[in-house]
Amino acid sequence: MKKDKGLWALPTTLSLDMAALPRPDSHLDLRGVECPYNFVKTKLRLEEMEPGQVLEIILDPGEPMENVPRSIRDDGHHLLLQEPYDGGRFRLIVRKSASPP
């Protein structure tokens, strides 16, 4: 990944048609939540969800966007979308995996 102005330069969409994105089953607004609590809250929410369900997450730039998407993928979940959102923040759309890696 390339670094740009202190932030990781990440793809905004991961080869999905925006109209084809599933509607989130749950939302998690983590604006103002510091690392590592933002991933802990994400992990706990995903544990409450059924495999295949979709979670929308709102994150601050910087450490949250460097760590949370990576940790989601490391846990075996599917990152369907990450895009800029609402004044410098980011929105992630995640599908819960059927089973842990």
N, C-alpha and C positions, 0 to 999 in steps of 0.2 A: 504494500500500500504506500501511496505517496503522502507526505505531510505537506499541508498547505496552510500557512498562517497559524501554526500551532494546532490545527485540527487535522484529523485523518481525512484524506480525500476518499470518500466512499461512493460507490455507485448509488444513484437515487432509486433506480428500480432494478429488479433482478429478473429481467426478461419476461415480464408479465404484462398483458394488456390491462391498463388501469380499470377498464370496464369489467374485466374478468375477476378482479379482486373480490374475495369473499367478504361478506359483511361480518365485522367483528362480533364475537359472542360476549366479549368482556373488554373493558377499557381500564387503563391504568395510567394516571397522570402523575408522573414523577418529577415535575418541575420543582426545583429547589431541594431535591433529595440527593444527598451526597453518596459517593462511593464508600463502601461497598453496599450500602443499604438499598440503592436502587436495583441492583441485581438480586439481592435477597428478596425484596418485595416482588420482583418479576418471577423468580423461581417459585415462591410460595403461591402466587396466583396461578401459574401454570400447573402446579401440583393439584390445585382445586378443580382444574378443568379436565374434560374428557379428551382422549386422543382425537385429533382432527379438528377440534375447536380452534377458533382464531382469536388472538389477543391483540389489541391495539395499545401501544405504549407511547407516551410522550416523554421525551428526554431533553435535558439541557445539553449544550455542546461541551466539548472537552472530554474529560475523563469518562463521563457516562457513555458518550458515543464511541469512545475508544474501547471500553470494556464490555458493556452490556451486549451489543450484537455478537461479539466474539464468544462470550460465555453462553449465549443462547445457542449458537451453532455447536459449541463444544458439548453442550448437553444433548445434542441430537435433534433439536427442534428446527423448523424450517423458517428462515427469514424470507418472507415473501416480498417485503417492501421496506425501504428506508428512504425518507425524503425530508427535505427542509420543511419546517412547519412553524407558523406563528412566531415571527420575530426572532429568528436565530435558533430556535429549538428544532427538534427532529421528531418525526413520527415513524414508528416501526410497526409492521404488521407481521405477526408470528403465528404459524400453525403448529400446534402441539403435536409432537411425534407420538407414534403408537407405542413406542417403548424406549427406555433409555439406552444410550450406546453401550 
